[in-house]
Amino acid sequence: MDATERTPALRLEDLKRGFTQGDRRIDVLTNACATFYPGETVALLGPSGAGKSTLLHIAGLLEKPDAGRIVINGADCGTLSDNERTRIRRMEVGFVYQFHHLLPEFSALENVMLPQLVLGLTKDRATARAKALLDPLGLAPRWDHRPAELSGGEQQRVAIARAVANQPRILLADEPTGNLDPHTADKVFDQMMHLVRDEGVAAVIATHNLDLAARMDRVLRLTDGLLVEEEVAVVDAVT
């Protein structure tokens, strides 16, 4: 089915966001628009300071725009109360950051179980779901290990599994392999792509790695506050 015939997981409509530094106004987003569909991976490119993290925070309902709409699964989240925004964020959005932010006192399995337990799943169901996510990531032998006992790549794979534990419609990742060596980054990225497609989530991945960006379904570049789509085939030629 063509992407235009599917229901979007996420729509960003005419987003505006700016900040004031002293007597100077800095506009980070100016009428930024984009649509993201289930099961696709979208690279978000742009230089440091362009507003990629701000865009992801707004898309994930962690921050409010100055103007514009965030529509998740057909719901205009700009009209919702803070409690409703929190509920949708917990159920519909998963986050992966450059640093894994795992809870150090819990095992890999427990870190993936916790978001499910917060939503009220039974321990048995949360355990089964966590194992089903960690196993294809090659982490079955490491279920009972705490983060300090895992390598950097293993920790990030646990973080990715945790992000999709509650079966969100959207995965927002901010430089998810930026803290890894190239070989490990490549492996973690491949496993994340398989997981995204298996889970059917819409993944928006901010990155500076043009090689990884070229392997995604679409590429968006944040330029002068706007989101501009680029051809995947020529992204390596764009600086």
C-alpha positions in Angstrom: 0.0 0.0 0.0 1.3 3.5 -0.8 2.3 5.6 2.1 -0.3 8.3 1.1 -3.1 5.7 1.6 -2.1 4.8 5.1 -3.1 6.5 8.3 -0.2 8.6 9.6 1.1 7.7 13.0 2.3 11.3 13.5 1.7 14.6 11.7 3.5 17.8 12.5 1.7 20.9 11.1 3.2 24.4 10.8 5.3 24.1 14.0 6.9 27.2 15.3 9.3 27.4 18.2 11.7 30.1 19.3 13.8 31.2 22.2 14.9 34.6 23.6 18.5 35.1 24.6 18.9 38.5 26.1 17.3 41.0 23.7 17.6 38.5 20.7 14.9 36.2 19.4 16.1 32.9 17.9 13.6 31.1 15.7 14.4 27.4 15.7 11.2 26.1 14.0 9.3 28.1 11.4 6.3 26.3 9.9 7.9 22.9 10.1 5.7 20.2 8.6 6.0 16.5 8.2 4.0 13.2 8.2 5.3 9.9 9.4 3.8 6.5 8.7 3.8 3.1 10.6 6.7 0.9 9.8 8.9 3.5 8.1 12.3 4.9 9.2 13.0 8.6 8.7 16.3 10.3 9.2 16.4 13.8 10.6 19.5 15.7 9.5 20.8 19.1 10.4 23.8 20.7 12.0 24.2 21.0 15.7 21.9 23.8 17.0 19.5 23.5 14.1 16.7 22.3 16.4 16.6 18.6 15.9 16.3 17.8 19.6 13.7 20.5 20.0 11.7 19.0 17.2 11.8 15.6 18.7 10.8 16.9 22.1 7.8 18.7 20.6 6.8 15.6 18.5 7.1 13.5 21.7 4.9 15.9 23.8 7.8 16.7 26.1 7.7 20.4 25.0 5.0 22.6 23.6 5.4 24.6 20.4 4.7 28.3 20.2 2.2 27.5 17.4 1.2 24.5 15.2 -0.3 21.1 15.7 1.0 17.7 16.8 -1.4 15.0 15.7 -0.7 11.5 17.0 -3.0 8.7 15.7 -5.5 11.3 14.6 -5.6 13.1 18.0 -4.7 16.8 18.1 -2.5 16.8 21.1 -2.3 20.6 21.3 -5.8 20.7 22.7 -5.2 18.1 25.5 -4.5 18.6 29.2 -1.1 17.9 30.6 -2.4 14.7 32.1 -3.8 13.5 28.8 -0.5 14.5 27.0 1.4 12.4 29.6 -0.9 9.4 29.0 -0.5 9.6 25.2 3.3 10.0 25.6 3.5 6.9 27.7 1.3 4.8 25.4 2.1 6.1 22.0 5.7 7.3 22.0 9.0 5.6 22.7 12.3 7.5 23.2 15.9 6.5 22.6 18.7 8.9 23.4 22.5 8.9 22.7 23.0 7.8 26.3 21.0 4.8 27.3 19.6 6.2 30.7 19.0 2.6 32.0 18.2 2.3 35.7 21.4 0.9 37.1 19.9 -1.1 40.0 17.7 -3.2 37.6 18.7 -6.0 35.2 18.3 -5.7 31.4 15.0 -7.7 31.6 13.7 -5.5 34.5 14.5 -2.3 32.6 12.3 -3.4 29.7 9.6 -4.7 32.0 9.3 -1.5 34.1 7.4 0.7 31.5 4.9 -2.1 31.0 4.3 -2.5 34.8 3.7 1.2 35.0 0.9 0.8 32.5 -0.6 -2.0 34.6 0.5 -5.1 32.8 1.0 -8.2 34.9 4.5 -9.3 35.8 4.1 -12.4 33.6 3.0 -10.5 30.6 5.7 -7.9 31.0 8.3 -10.6 31.4 7.2 -12.4 28.3 7.1 -9.2 26.2 10.6 -8.1 27.5 12.1 -11.5 26.6 10.5 -11.4 23.1 12.1 -8.0 22.5 15.5 -8.8 23.9 16.0 -12.2 22.4 16.2 -11.1 18.7 18.6 -8.3 19.8 21.0 -11.1 20.9 20.5 -10.3 24.6 18.9 -13.5 25.9 22.1 -14.6 27.7 22.3 -11.1 29.3 18.8 -10.8 30.7 19.9 -10.9 34.4 22.8 -8.5 33.9 22.7 -5.0 35.2 23.7 -2.1 33.0 27.2 -1.8 34.5 27.8 -5.4 33.4 26.8 -4.8 29.8 28.9 -3.3 26.9 27.9 0.1 25.5 26.2 -1.6 22.5 24.3 -4.0 24.7 23.1 -1.2 26.9 21.8 0.7 23.9 20.0 -2.4 22.6 18.3 -2.7 26.0 17.3 1.0 25.7 15.8 0.4 22.3 13.8 -2.6 23.5 12.6 -0.5 26.5 11.5 2.2 24.1 9.1 -0.1 22.2 8.0 -2.2 25.2 4.6 -0.6 25.4 4.0 -1.0 21.6 4.1 2.7 20.8 3.1 4.0 17.4 6.1 6.4 17.3 9.8 5.9 18.1 11.9 9.1 18.5 15.6 8.6 18.6 18.2 11.3 19.2 21.6 10.2 18.0 21.0 6.6 19.2 24.3 5.3 18.0 26.3 8.5 18.5 28.1 7.2 21.6 29.2 3.9 20.0 32.2 2.9 17.9 31.5 2.6 14.2 31.3 -1.2 14.1 29.0 -1.4 17.1 26.9 1.5 15.9 26.4 -0.3 12.6 25.3 -3.5 14.3 22.9 -1.7 16.7 21.4 0.3 13.9 20.7 -2.8 11.9 19.0 -4.4 14.8 17.0 -1.3 15.5 15.8 -1.2 11.9 14.6 -4.8 12.1 12.8 -4.1 15.4 11.1 -1.0 14.0 9.7 -2.8 11.0 8.7 -5.9 13.1 6.9 -3.6 15.5 5.4 -1.4 12.8 6.3 1.9 14.5 7.1 5.1 12.8 10.7 5.9 13.6 12.2 9.4 13.4 16.0 9.2 14.0 18.1 12.3 14.4 21.7 11.6 13.3 24.8 13.1 11.9 25.8 9.8 10.3 25.1 10.2 6.6 25.8 6.5 5.9 23.1 5.5 8.4 20.7 8.2 7.1 21.1 6.8 3.5 19.8 3.4 4.7 16.5 4.8 6.0 13.3 5.0 4.0 13.2 8.8 3.9 15.5 11.7 4.8 14.3 15.1 6.2 16.7 18.0 6.7 16.0 20.7 9.2 17.0 23.9 7.4 16.1 27.5 8.5 13.4 26.1 10.7 11.8 24.1 7.9 11.7 20.3 7.2 12.9 19.6 3.7 12.7 16.1 2.2 15.8 14.9 0.4 16.4 12.0 -1.9 17.9 9.1 0.0 20.2 8.2 -2.9 21.9 11.6 -2.8 22.1 12.2 0.9 25.7 11.3 1.1 26.5 14.1 -1.3 24.8 16.7 1.0 26.8 18.4 3.7 
